[in-house]
């Protein structure tokens, strides 16, 4: 590599967002823009990710990757690798990891495959064994965002163990500093006495929102001032089933479905409690965000949260699929000295282990190692 050559990374993701992996993808790009790396971004279509990438001063290349094996997509990527003198390929999520591995083999370039959660190792995925084999061949390094996911990948795939790396997702603490300008209680028509229990995450099966609904139904009579607020995209079929569950309750529970919001950091700072009801999590960005926002956390033992929360010290861990466990944990949080201590310890742990700067440092170290190799 010549002294004048700028290190160039080709970034791939096959979703248009928003979501946890997509937030990590764009957050990493935002930090890399201030480094020596040049970033070339390829997306499969327009949407939240494309808009966010443009806001960073990067013009994404939109190339459709639909299909089980889209040869035209690989050829288009190969042209970009040549025209931009790409040194490294970094892909996120299973689909892009497969195409990135193919591209790496074709162009003889180092490649990083980042896996973000259980969806990447779903047993129902077509040709899963073949896809993992291809990623194992083509990827120079395979990043897992939690120890639990790393274990799953090791047990359920043929991925080479020596290529597996752990890099926790990171959150920028600056998002939770300064004055909070939001008025969520006013927006919802609630008084100052309302207790806000916020959950962040798109409505999909892994998020376990049916158990949150059941917990809200249980509390409707005994705790009328407790209000559950759910933030995230609402997939019509599953959302419809949740609404049917609410309608069938003997007393309508206090649940507010906000849909997707851009002001998550402001919403979290107004919460009394953060609740993660998931049945499966690779790594929960929203849990880290809640810790940094100074909100007491209740999270299910669903994978990633166990690596973020120390039960009874930095938050509360409860069994998955248990509305009663949610109710019991909410009753523990009385806002007293114990809660203040948990909040303080949770914030400290989030800043020390799950900051965006820590994630950037780990990825840049890996980038430089692979490009030199």
VEXGU-72323 format. One line per field, with one value per residue: x, y, z of N, C-alpha, C in turn; residue number from 1. Coordinates in steps of 0.2 Angstrom, whole numbers. Atoms other than C-alpha are relative to their C-alpha. Example, Ala and Ser with C-alpha at 12.3 -4.5 7.8 and 13.67 -1.06 7.14 Angstrom:
n.c1 c(4; -4)
n.c2 c(-6; -6)
n.c3 c(0; -1)
ca.c1 c(62; 68)
ca.c2 c(-22; -5)
ca.c3 c(39; 36)
c.c1 c(4; -4)
c.c2 c(6; 5)
c.c3 c(0; 3)
i c(1; 2)
REM end
This chain:
n.c1 c(4; -4; 1; 6; 6; 5; 3; 7; 4; 7; 5; 6; 5; 6; 6; 1; 1; -5; 0; -6; -6; -1; -3; -7; -3; 0; -4; -7; -2; 0; -7; -5; -1; -5; -6; -4; 4; 5; 6; 4; 6; 4; 7; 5; 5; 1; 4; -3; -7; -2; 1; -5; -7; -1; -1; -7; -4; -1; 5; 0; 1; 6; 0; 4; -3; 5; -1; -4; -7; 0; -7; 0; -2; -7; -4; 0; -5; -7; -2; -1; -6; -6; 0; -2; -6; 2; -5; 4; 7; 3; 7; 4; 6; -1; 0; -6; -6; -1; -2; -7; -5; -1; -4; -7; -4; 0; -5; -5; -1; 2; 7; 3; 7; 3; 6; 3; 5; 3; 3; -6; -1; 7; 0; 5; -3; -2; -7; -4; -7; -4; -2; -5; -7; -3; -3; -6; -6; -2; -1; -7; 2; 7; 2; 6; 1; 0; -3; 5; 1; -6; 1; 5; -3; -5; 4; 5; -3; -6; -5; -6; 0; -6; 2; 5; -2; 5; 0; 6; 2; -1; 5; -4; 2; 2; 7; 4; -2; 4; 7; 5; 5; 6; 6; 4; 7; 4; 2; 5; 6; -1; -2; -6; 0; -1; -7; -1; -5; -1; -4; -2; -1; 5; 4; -1; 1; -5; 1; 4; 4; 6; 0; 0; 7; 3; -2; 4; 7; 0; 0; 5; 4; -3; -5; 3; -4; -5; 2; -5; -1; -4; -3; -3; 4; 5; 2; 7; 3; -2; 3; 7; 2; -1; 5; 6; -1; 2; 7; 3; -1; 6; -1; -5; -6; -3; -5; 0; -4; -3; -2; -7; -1; -7; -2; 0; -4; 5; 5; -3; -1; 6; 3; -1; -3; -1; 1; -2; 4; -2; -1; -6; -4; -7; -3; 5; -3; 5; -2; -6; 2; 3; -5; -3; 5; 2; 6; 0; 1; 3; -1; 1; -6; 1; -6; -5; 1; -4; -7; 0; 3; -1; 7; 1; -6; 1; 7; 4; 1; 5; 1; 4; 7; 3; 3; 0; -6; 0; 4; -4; -6; 2; 2; -6; -3; 5; -3; -4; -7; -2; 0; -5; -7; 0; -1; -7; -5; 1; -3; -7; -1; 1; -5; -6; -1; 4; 0; -1; -8; -3; 2; -4; -7; -1; 0; -6; -5; 1; -1; -7; -3; 1; -2; -8; -1)
n.c2 c(-6; -6; -5; -4; 3; -1; 7; -1; 5; 1; 2; 3; 3; 2; -3; -8; -3; -1; 6; 0; 1; -6; -6; 2; -1; -7; -3; 1; -5; -7; -1; 1; -6; -4; 4; 0; 4; -2; 4; 1; 4; 3; 2; 4; -5; -6; 1; -4; 1; -4; -7; -1; 0; -6; -6; 1; -2; 6; 1; 8; 3; 4; 6; 5; 7; 5; 7; 4; -1; -5; -1; -7; -4; 1; -3; -7; -2; 1; -6; -5; 1; -2; -7; -4; 3; 2; 4; 5; 1; 1; 1; 1; 4; 6; -1; -4; 4; 5; -3; -3; 5; 1; -5; 0; 6; -2; -6; 1; -6; 2; -1; 1; 1; -1; 3; -4; 3; 7; 0; 2; 8; 3; 7; 0; -4; 4; 2; -3; 3; -2; -7; 0; 2; -6; -6; 2; 0; -7; -5; 0; -1; 0; -3; 1; -6; 2; 7; 5; 1; 3; 7; 3; 1; 5; 7; 1; -1; 2; -6; 2; -2; -5; -6; -3; -5; -3; -8; -3; -6; -6; -5; -7; -3; -7; 0; 0; -5; -7; 0; 4; -4; 4; 0; 6; 1; -5; 3; 6; -2; 3; -5; 1; 6; 6; 3; 2; 6; -1; 5; -2; 6; 1; 5; 6; 6; 0; -5; 2; -5; 2; 1; -7; -1; 3; -4; -6; 2; 2; -6; -5; -1; -2; -6; -4; -6; 3; 0; 3; -4; 4; -4; 4; 2; 5; 5; 0; 6; 1; -6; 1; 5; -3; -4; 4; 2; -5; -1; 5; 0; -2; -7; -2; -2; -6; 1; -5; 2; -6; 1; -3; -7; -2; -3; 5; -2; -5; 4; 4; -5; -2; 6; 2; 7; 3; 7; 4; 7; 4; 7; 1; -6; 1; -6; -5; -7; -5; 1; -4; -7; -2; 0; -7; -6; 0; 3; 7; 5; 7; 3; 7; 4; 2; 1; -6; -4; 2; -3; -7; -1; 4; 0; -3; -5; -5; 1; 6; 5; 5; 6; -2; 3; 0; -6; -1; -2; -7; -4; 1; -5; -7; -2; -1; -7; -5; -7; -1; 0; 6; -2; -5; 3; 4; -4; -2; 6; 2; -5; 1; 6; -1; -5; 4; 6; 0; -6; 0; 0; 7; 4; -3; 2; 8; 1; -3; 5; 6; -2; -1; 7; 3; -3; 1; 7)
n.c3 c(0; 0; -6; 1; 0; -6; -2; 2; -2; 3; -5; 3; -4; 5; -2; 0; -7; -5; -4; -4; 4; 4; -4; -1; 6; 1; -5; 2; 6; -3; -3; 5; 4; -3; 0; 6; 4; 5; -1; 5; -3; 5; -3; 5; 2; -4; -7; -6; 0; 6; -3; -5; 4; 3; -5; -2; 5; 4; 5; 1; 7; 0; 4; -2; -2; -1; 3; -4; 2; 5; 3; 2; -6; -1; 6; -1; -5; 2; 3; -5; -3; 4; 1; -6; -3; -6; -3; -5; 0; -7; 1; -6; 0; 4; 7; 2; -1; 5; 6; -1; 0; 7; 3; -3; 3; 7; 1; -4; -5; -7; -1; -7; -1; -6; -2; -5; -5; 1; 7; 5; -1; 0; 3; 6; 5; 6; 2; -5; -1; 6; -1; -6; 3; 5; -4; -3; 5; 3; -5; -3; -7; -1; -6; -4; -4; -7; -1; 1; 7; 2; -2; 4; 6; -1; -1; 5; 7; 2; 0; -3; -7; 0; 3; -4; -5; -4; -1; -2; 3; -4; 0; -1; -6; 1; 2; -6; -4; 1; -2; 3; 2; 2; -5; 2; -4; 3; 6; -1; -4; -6; -5; -2; -4; 4; 1; 7; 1; 7; 3; 6; 5; 5; -2; 4; -5; -5; -5; -5; -2; -2; -7; -2; 0; -5; -6; -1; -2; -7; -4; 1; -5; -6; 1; 6; 2; 4; 8; 4; 6; 5; 5; 6; 6; -2; 6; -1; -3; -8; -4; 0; -5; -6; -1; -2; -7; -4; 0; -4; -7; -4; -1; 5; -3; 2; 5; 6; 6; 4; 6; 1; -2; 1; -6; -5; -6; -4; -3; -5; -6; -4; -2; -7; 0; 7; 0; 6; -1; 5; -1; 3; 1; 1; -4; 0; 1; -3; -7; -2; 1; -6; -5; 1; -1; -7; -2; -2; 5; -1; 7; -1; 1; 7; 3; -1; -6; -5; 1; -1; -7; -6; -4; -7; 0; 5; 3; -2; 5; -1; 5; 6; 0; -6; -2; -7; -2; 1; -5; -6; 0; -1; -7; -4; 1; -4; 1; -6; 1; 4; 7; 2; 0; 6; 6; 1; 2; 7; 4; 0; 4; 7; 3; 0; 5; 6; 3; 7; 1; -1; 6; 6; -1; 2; 8; 4; -1; 5; 7; 2; 0; 6; 6; 0; 2)
ca.c1 c(0; 7; 9; -4; -17; -32; -38; -55; -69; -84; -99; -114; -130; -146; -159; -166; -170; -173; -168; -154; -141; -145; -142; -125; -121; -125; -117; -100; -100; -103; -87; -77; -80; -68; -54; -41; -54; -64; -81; -90; -108; -119; -138; -152; -164; -170; -177; -171; -153; -151; -157; -146; -130; -133; -135; -117; -111; -110; -119; -124; -124; -141; -140; -154; -149; -165; -165; -157; -141; -140; -125; -129; -127; -110; -104; -109; -100; -85; -84; -86; -71; -60; -66; -63; -48; -57; -45; -58; -76; -87; -104; -118; -132; -133; -138; -124; -112; -115; -113; -98; -89; -92; -85; -70; -66; -69; -58; -46; -49; -50; -68; -77; -94; -104; -118; -131; -143; -153; -161; -144; -144; -163; -165; -179; -167; -165; -148; -142; -127; -122; -122; -112; -99; -97; -95; -83; -72; -73; -73; -56; -65; -82; -89; -102; -110; -112; -104; -121; -122; -104; -108; -123; -113; -100; -113; -125; -113; -98; -89; -71; -69; -52; -61; -74; -72; -82; -86; -100; -111; -109; -120; -114; -116; -118; -135; -141; -133; -140; -158; -172; -184; -198; -215; -221; -234; -241; -241; -251; -263; -256; -253; -237; -242; -241; -227; -220; -213; -205; -200; -190; -190; -199; -214; -209; -210; -193; -198; -211; -223; -238; -231; -229; -248; -252; -242; -251; -268; -263; -259; -274; -284; -271; -259; -270; -256; -244; -243; -233; -226; -220; -209; -205; -211; -228; -229; -247; -251; -242; -248; -266; -265; -258; -272; -285; -277; -279; -297; -301; -295; -308; -301; -292; -274; -263; -253; -248; -241; -230; -224; -206; -199; -183; -182; -179; -165; -178; -191; -180; -175; -193; -196; -198; -193; -186; -193; -186; -199; -189; -189; -173; -159; -142; -137; -149; -144; -160; -155; -138; -147; -158; -144; -135; -151; -152; -167; -169; -169; -180; -174; -178; -165; -165; -147; -138; -146; -137; -120; -126; -136; -130; -146; -150; -134; -136; -154; -166; -165; -181; -187; -193; -211; -217; -229; -230; -211; -213; -226; -215; -200; -210; -216; -198; -194; -201; -189; -180; -162; -160; -166; -154; -139; -144; -146; -129; -120; -129; -124; -106; -106; -113; -101; -86; -90; -103; -98; -98; -79; -75; -84; -75; -58; -61; -66; -52; -40; -47; -48; -29; -24; -33; -28; -9; -11)
ca.c2 c(0; 17; 31; 41; 28; 31; 15; 12; 1; -6; -7; -18; -21; -29; -20; -2; 0; 7; -6; -11; -17; -3; 10; 1; 2; 20; 25; 16; 26; 42; 39; 32; 48; 57; 44; 40; 28; 31; 24; 17; 11; 0; -2; -13; 2; 18; 21; 26; 19; 28; 44; 43; 39; 54; 65; 59; 66; 49; 46; 27; 16; 9; -9; -21; -38; -47; -66; -81; -79; -62; -63; -46; -39; -47; -41; -23; -24; -31; -15; -4; -13; -10; 8; 14; 3; -5; -13; -21; -27; -25; -33; -34; -47; -64; -59; -46; -58; -71; -59; -50; -67; -71; -54; -56; -73; -66; -50; -58; -44; -46; -46; -44; -52; -45; -55; -46; -58; -74; -69; -72; -91; -94; -113; -109; -99; -107; -116; -110; -123; -118; -100; -102; -112; -98; -85; -96; -97; -79; -69; -65; -61; -65; -53; -57; -43; -54; -69; -78; -76; -81; -97; -100; -98; -109; -123; -121; -118; -123; -106; -108; -105; -95; -82; -78; -61; -52; -33; -26; -14; 4; 19; 38; 44; 62; 58; 58; 74; 92; 97; 86; 95; 82; 82; 64; 64; 80; 71; 56; 67; 61; 70; 71; 56; 44; 31; 28; 11; 12; -2; 1; -11; -15; -26; -43; -61; -60; -45; -54; -40; -51; -54; -35; -34; -47; -38; -22; -31; -38; -20; -11; -13; -12; 1; 13; 26; 14; 17; 6; 15; 5; 13; 4; -1; -10; -25; -26; -44; -46; -28; -33; -49; -38; -26; -40; -46; -29; -28; -44; -39; -37; -20; -10; -9; 7; 4; 18; 12; 26; 18; 23; 38; 48; 55; 39; 47; 61; 48; 37; 52; 54; 36; 30; 12; 3; -14; -26; -41; -50; -69; -68; -55; -55; -38; -25; -7; 0; -8; 1; 17; 16; 13; 29; 39; 35; 24; 8; -7; -23; -35; -53; -67; -68; -69; -52; -43; -55; -48; -30; -31; -38; -43; -33; -22; -13; -18; -32; -48; -59; -75; -73; -76; -72; -57; -60; -58; -41; -36; -42; -32; -16; -17; -18; -1; 11; 26; 25; 25; 7; 13; 27; 16; 4; 18; 25; 8; 5; 21; 18; 1; 7; 21; 9; -6; -1; 16; 20; 25; 8; 0; 11; 7; -12; -11; 1; -11; -25; -15; -10; -28; -35; -22; -24; -43)
ca.c3 c(0; -5; 8; -1; -2; 9; 18; 10; 18; 9; 21; 17; 26; 18; 28; 27; 45; 57; 70; 82; 69; 58; 72; 75; 57; 55; 72; 67; 50; 60; 70; 56; 46; 58; 55; 42; 34; 18; 19; 4; 8; -2; 3; -5; -6; 1; 19; 36; 34; 17; 25; 40; 29; 19; 34; 38; 22; 13; -3; -3; -18; -20; -27; -26; -18; -19; -23; -16; -26; -36; -47; -54; -36; -34; -51; -46; -30; -38; -49; -34; -26; -41; -44; -26; -23; -8; 5; 17; 16; 32; 31; 44; 46; 37; 20; 18; 26; 13; -1; 7; 9; -10; -14; -3; -11; -29; -26; -13; 0; 19; 25; 42; 45; 59; 67; 77; 85; 85; 68; 60; 66; 64; 61; 48; 37; 19; 15; 32; 33; 15; 20; 36; 26; 13; 27; 35; 19; 14; 31; 38; 55; 61; 74; 87; 97; 113; 121; 120; 101; 100; 109; 98; 82; 88; 92; 78; 63; 54; 57; 61; 80; 77; 67; 80; 89; 102; 100; 110; 102; 108; 112; 112; 130; 123; 117; 135; 141; 143; 146; 141; 130; 128; 137; 134; 149; 141; 124; 131; 141; 157; 174; 183; 194; 180; 180; 163; 159; 142; 130; 114; 99; 83; 85; 80; 88; 97; 107; 117; 118; 121; 139; 141; 137; 149; 163; 159; 160; 177; 183; 176; 191; 205; 198; 187; 187; 178; 159; 147; 132; 117; 104; 87; 70; 71; 59; 55; 58; 75; 80; 76; 87; 101; 99; 100; 116; 123; 118; 126; 143; 157; 160; 146; 151; 150; 134; 122; 105; 98; 83; 76; 84; 80; 98; 108; 119; 124; 127; 138; 149; 154; 158; 176; 171; 155; 152; 139; 137; 124; 122; 112; 111; 103; 111; 117; 111; 119; 136; 136; 130; 145; 157; 150; 151; 170; 170; 180; 169; 170; 156; 153; 153; 134; 129; 127; 143; 154; 148; 151; 168; 184; 193; 208; 205; 189; 185; 187; 176; 175; 167; 149; 145; 162; 164; 183; 184; 176; 188; 203; 197; 194; 212; 218; 210; 222; 217; 234; 238; 231; 214; 214; 218; 204; 192; 196; 195; 178; 171; 176; 168; 152; 150; 154; 143; 130; 124; 106; 107; 114; 99; 87; 95; 93; 75; 70; 78; 68; 52; 53; 57; 42; 30; 35; 34)
c.c1 c(4; -2; -6; -6; -4; -3; -8; -4; -6; -5; -6; -5; -7; -7; 0; -2; -7; 0; 7; 7; 1; 2; 7; 4; 1; 5; 8; 2; 1; 7; 5; 1; 6; 7; 3; -4; -5; -5; -4; -6; -5; -7; -4; -5; -1; -4; 4; 8; 3; 0; 5; 7; 1; 1; 7; 5; 3; -5; 0; -1; -6; 0; -5; 3; -5; 1; 5; 8; 0; 7; 1; 3; 7; 4; 1; 4; 7; 3; 1; 7; 6; 0; 2; 6; -1; 6; -3; -7; -3; -7; -3; -6; 1; 0; 6; 6; 2; 3; 7; 5; 1; 4; 7; 4; 1; 6; 6; 2; -2; -8; -2; -8; -2; -7; -3; -5; -2; -3; 5; 1; -7; 0; -5; 3; 2; 7; 5; 7; 4; 3; 5; 7; 3; 3; 6; 6; 2; 1; 7; -1; -7; -2; -6; -1; -2; 3; -5; -1; 6; 0; -5; 3; 4; -3; -4; 3; 7; 6; 6; 1; 6; -2; -5; 3; -6; 1; -7; -2; 0; -5; 4; -3; -3; -7; -5; 2; -4; -7; -4; -6; -7; -5; -5; -6; -5; -3; -6; -6; 0; 2; 7; 1; 1; 7; 0; 5; 1; 4; 1; 1; -6; -4; 1; 0; 5; -1; -5; -5; -7; 0; 0; -8; -3; 2; -4; -7; 0; 0; -5; -4; 4; 5; -2; 5; 6; -2; 6; 0; 5; 2; 3; -5; -6; -2; -7; -3; 1; -3; -8; -2; 1; -6; -7; 1; -2; -8; -4; 1; -6; 0; 5; 6; 3; 6; 0; 5; 2; 2; 8; 0; 8; 3; 0; 4; -4; -5; 2; 1; -6; -3; 2; 4; 1; -2; 1; -4; 2; 0; 7; 4; 7; 4; -5; 2; -5; 1; 6; -2; -4; 4; 4; -5; -2; -6; 1; -2; -3; 1; -1; 7; -1; 6; 5; -1; 4; 7; 0; -2; 3; -6; 1; 6; -1; -7; -3; -1; -6; -1; -4; -7; -4; -3; 0; 7; 1; -3; 4; 6; -2; -2; 6; 3; -4; 3; 4; 7; 3; 0; 5; 7; 0; 1; 7; 5; -1; 3; 8; 2; -1; 5; 7; 1; -4; -1; 1; 8; 3; -1; 4; 7; 1; 0; 6; 6; 0; 1; 8; 3; -1; 3; 8; 1; -1)
c.c2 c(6; 5; 5; -3; 0; -7; 1; -7; 0; -2; -2; -2; -1; 2; 7; 3; 3; -7; 0; -1; 6; 6; -1; 2; 7; 4; -1; 4; 7; 1; -1; 6; 5; -3; 0; -4; 3; -5; 0; -5; -2; -3; -3; 5; 6; -1; 3; 0; 5; 7; 2; 0; 6; 6; 0; 3; -5; -1; -8; -2; -4; -6; -5; -7; -5; -7; -4; 1; 5; 1; 7; 5; -1; 3; 8; 2; -1; 6; 5; -1; 2; 8; 4; -3; -2; -5; -5; 0; -1; -1; -2; -4; -6; 1; 3; -4; -5; 3; 3; -6; -2; 5; 0; -6; 2; 5; -1; 6; -3; 2; -1; -1; 1; -3; 3; -3; -7; -1; -3; -8; -3; -7; 0; 3; -5; -1; 3; -3; 2; 7; 1; -2; 5; 5; -2; 0; 7; 5; -1; 0; 0; 3; -1; 6; -2; -7; -6; -2; -3; -8; -4; -1; -5; -7; -2; 1; -3; 5; -2; 4; 6; 6; 4; 6; 3; 8; 2; 6; 6; 6; 7; 3; 8; 1; 1; 6; 6; -1; -4; 4; -3; 1; -6; -1; 5; -3; -5; 2; -2; 5; -2; -7; -6; -3; -3; -6; -1; -6; 2; -6; -1; -6; -6; -6; 0; 5; -1; 5; -2; -1; 7; 1; -3; 3; 6; -2; -2; 6; 5; 1; 2; 6; 4; 5; -3; -1; -3; 4; -4; 4; -5; -1; -5; -4; -2; -6; -1; 6; -1; -5; 3; 4; -4; -3; 5; 1; -5; 0; 2; 8; 3; 2; 7; -1; 5; -3; 6; -1; 2; 7; 2; 2; -5; 2; 5; -4; -4; 4; 2; -6; -1; -7; -2; -7; -3; -7; -5; -8; -2; 6; -1; 5; 5; 7; 4; -1; 4; 7; 2; 1; 7; 6; 0; -3; -7; -5; -7; -3; -8; -4; -3; 0; 6; 4; -3; 2; 8; 1; -5; 0; 2; 5; 6; 0; -6; -5; -5; -5; 3; -3; 0; 7; 1; 2; 7; 4; 0; 5; 7; 2; 1; 7; 5; 7; 2; 0; -6; 1; 4; -3; -4; 4; 3; -5; -2; 5; -1; -6; 1; 4; -4; -5; 1; 7; 0; 1; -6; -5; 2; -2; -7; -1; 3; -4; -6; 2; 1; -7; -4; 3; -1; -7; -1)
c.c3 c(0; 6; -1; -1; 6; 1; -1; 2; -3; 5; -3; 6; -4; 3; 0; 6; 1; 5; 4; -4; -4; 4; 1; -6; -2; 5; -1; -6; 3; 3; -5; -5; 2; 0; -6; -5; -5; 0; -7; 2; -6; 4; -5; -2; 5; 7; 5; 0; -5; 2; 5; -3; -3; 4; 3; -5; -5; -5; -1; -7; 1; -5; 3; 0; 0; -4; 4; -2; -6; -2; -2; 6; 1; -5; 1; 6; -2; -4; 5; 4; -4; -1; 6; 3; 8; 3; 5; -1; 7; -1; 7; -2; -5; -7; -3; 1; -5; -6; 1; 0; -7; -3; 2; -4; -7; -1; 5; 5; 7; 1; 8; -1; 7; 1; 6; 5; -3; -7; -5; 0; 0; -4; -7; -6; -6; -1; 6; 1; -6; 1; 5; -3; -4; 4; 3; -4; -1; 5; 3; 8; 0; 7; 3; 5; 7; 0; -1; -7; -2; 1; -5; -7; 0; 0; -6; -7; -1; 0; 3; 7; 0; -3; 4; 5; 3; 0; 2; -4; 4; -1; 2; 6; -1; -2; 6; 5; -1; 2; -5; -2; -1; 6; -2; 4; -3; -7; 0; 4; 7; 5; 2; 5; -4; 0; -7; 0; -8; -3; -7; -4; -5; 2; -4; 5; 6; 6; 6; 3; 3; 8; 3; 1; 6; 7; 1; 2; 7; 5; -1; 6; 7; 0; -6; -2; -4; -7; -3; -7; -5; -6; -5; -5; 2; -7; 1; 3; 7; 4; 1; 5; 7; 2; 2; 7; 5; 1; 3; 7; 3; 1; -5; 4; -3; -4; -5; -5; -4; -7; 0; 2; -1; 7; 6; 6; 4; 4; 6; 6; 4; 3; 8; 0; -7; 1; -7; 1; -5; 2; -3; -2; -1; 4; 0; 0; 5; 8; 2; -1; 7; 6; 0; 1; 8; 2; 2; -5; 3; -7; 1; -2; -7; -5; 1; 7; 6; 0; 1; 7; 5; 5; 7; 1; -5; -3; 3; -6; 3; -5; -6; 0; 6; 2; 8; 3; -1; 5; 7; 0; 0; 7; 4; -1; 3; 0; 6; -1; -4; -7; -2; 0; -6; -6; -1; -2; -8; -5; -1; -5; -7; -3; -1; -5; -6; -3; -7; -2; 1; -6; -5; 1; -2; -7; -3; 1; -5; -7; -2; 0; -6; -6; 0; -2; -7)
i c(1; 2; 3; 4; 5; 6; 7; 8; 9; 10; 11; 12; 13; 14; 15; 16; 17; 18; 19; 20; 21; 22; 23; 24; 25; 26; 27; 28; 29; 30; 31; 32; 33; 34; 35; 36; 37; 38; 39; 40; 41; 42; 43; 44; 45; 46; 47; 48; 49; 50; 51; 52; 53; 54; 55; 56; 57; 58; 59; 60; 61; 62; 63; 64; 65; 66; 67; 68; 69; 70; 71; 72; 73; 74; 75; 76; 77; 78; 79; 80; 81; 82; 83; 84; 85; 86; 87; 88; 89; 90; 91; 92; 93; 94; 95; 96; 97; 98; 99; 100; 101; 102; 103; 104; 105; 106; 107; 108; 109; 110; 111; 112; 113; 114; 115; 116; 117; 118; 119; 120; 121; 122; 123; 124; 125; 126; 127; 128; 129; 130; 131; 132; 133; 134; 135; 136; 137; 138; 139; 140; 141; 142; 143; 144; 145; 146; 147; 148; 149; 150; 151; 152; 153; 154; 155; 156; 157; 158; 159; 160; 161; 162; 163; 164; 165; 166; 167; 168; 169; 170; 171; 172; 173; 174; 175; 176; 177; 178; 179; 180; 181; 182; 183; 184; 185; 186; 187; 188; 189; 190; 191; 192; 193; 194; 195; 196; 197; 198; 199; 200; 201; 202; 203; 204; 205; 206; 207; 208; 209; 210; 211; 212; 213; 214; 215; 216; 217; 218; 219; 220; 221; 222; 223; 224; 225; 226; 227; 228; 229; 230; 231; 232; 233; 234; 235; 236; 237; 238; 239; 240; 241; 242; 243; 244; 245; 246; 247; 248; 249; 250; 251; 252; 253; 254; 255; 256; 257; 258; 259; 260; 261; 262; 263; 264; 265; 266; 267; 268; 269; 270; 271; 272; 273; 274; 275; 276; 277; 278; 279; 280; 281; 282; 283; 284; 285; 286; 287; 288; 289; 290; 291; 292; 293; 294; 295; 296; 297; 298; 299; 300; 301; 302; 303; 304; 305; 306; 307; 308; 309; 310; 311; 312; 313; 314; 315; 316; 317; 318; 319; 320; 321; 322; 323; 324; 325; 326; 327; 328; 329; 330; 331; 332; 333; 334; 335; 336; 337; 338; 339; 340; 341; 342; 343; 344; 345; 346; 347; 348; 349; 350; 351; 352; 353; 354; 355; 356; 357; 358; 359; 360; 361; 362; 363; 364; 365; 366; 367; 368; 369; 370; 371; 372; 373)
REM end
